[in-house]
């Protein structure tokens, strides 16, 4: 039994309605892809770059703190002692 012999197939039949639905789905999918490419991806990139910069700054500060703790006299002026360093520890 082939499709053309199926009742309801033909002009205005089920087969044509399925084809129209597929065309609409494909069109909506193309629009969704365009939106993602034009709006979503650039925004995600901007936010990712900002987050990476923030993480890099935080890691740099953490490394500086570790370095100061492992070598407490490296950043002191002459005559300064560890007790004079009043920065809060976090």
C-alpha positions in Angstrom: 0.0 0.0 0.0 1.7 3.2 -1.1 1.0 6.8 0.1 -1.0 8.0 -3.0 -3.5 5.2 -2.5 -4.0 6.1 1.2 -7.3 7.8 1.9 -6.8 11.5 2.7 -3.5 11.8 0.8 -3.3 14.4 -1.9 -4.2 18.1 -2.1 -5.3 19.2 1.3 -4.7 15.7 2.8 -2.7 14.5 5.8 0.5 14.2 3.7 0.4 17.8 2.6 -0.3 19.0 6.2 2.7 17.1 7.4 4.9 18.7 4.8 3.6 22.1 5.7 4.3 21.4 9.4 7.8 20.3 8.6 8.4 23.4 6.6 7.2 25.6 9.5 9.4 23.6 11.9 12.5 24.1 9.6 11.7 27.8 9.3 11.4 28.2 13.1 14.6 26.3 13.6 16.4 28.6 11.2 15.1 31.6 13.1 16.2 30.1 16.4 19.7 29.3 15.1 20.0 32.9 13.8 19.0 34.3 17.2 21.4 32.1 19.1 24.3 33.1 16.7 23.4 36.8 16.7 22.4 37.4 20.3 23.1 34.6 22.7 26.6 33.6 21.7 28.0 37.2 21.7 26.5 37.8 25.1 27.9 34.6 26.6 31.3 35.5 25.2 31.2 38.9 26.8 30.1 37.5 30.2 32.7 34.7 30.0 35.5 37.2 29.3 34.4 39.3 32.2 34.2 36.2 34.5 37.6 35.1 33.4 39.1 38.5 34.1 37.5 38.5 37.6 38.8 35.0 38.3 42.3 36.0 37.1 42.3 39.1 39.4 41.2 37.0 42.3 43.8 34.3 41.6 46.5 37.0 41.3 45.5 38.5 44.7 45.5 35.1 46.2 49.0 34.3 44.8 50.2 37.7 46.2 48.8 36.8 49.7 50.5 33.4 49.6 53.7 35.0 48.5 53.5 37.5 51.4 52.8 34.7 53.9 55.6 32.5 52.7 58.1 35.4 52.6 56.8 38.0 55.1 59.9 40.2 55.0 59.9 40.6 51.2 57.5 43.6 51.1 58.5 45.3 54.3 60.3 48.6 54.4 63.5 48.8 56.5 62.6 48.8 60.2 59.1 47.5 59.6 58.1 44.4 61.5 55.4 41.9 60.9 53.3 43.4 63.7 53.1 46.7 61.7 51.2 45.0 58.9 47.6 45.8 59.8 45.9 44.4 56.7 43.0 42.2 57.6 43.4 38.5 56.7 40.5 37.0 54.8 
